[in-house]
Amino acid sequence: MPGFRRAQLRGSDELFRSTEEPVPAEPSLPEPPVHPVPTAPTHNLRSVRLSEEDIQLLAEAVQHLKFPGKPPARPSIGDFERLEALRQKLLRIL
């Protein structure tokens, strides 16, 4: 292309400097302390053992609460009884 002029490269000496110079090392951060898993919950928490069925039932109940207009609007009688048993189980802990 006629009339095209290349720009002068400035600072290229920085690109080709010697790598033998010592590079300051980044300060390493101390590792966070490892805390063991408590065997019992603290005084303000409660621990509950739930079966897979209980967890699935709770997940379905929460889904129903989030989207109440979607069918089925009411749980079946069996699910209702399981929810009541789970409610009683959770209330006994308190």
Secondary structure by P-SEA (a helix, b strand, c coil): ccccccccccccccccccccccccccccccccccccccccccccbbbbbbcaaaaaaaaaaaaaaaccccccccccaaaaaaaaaaaaaaaaac
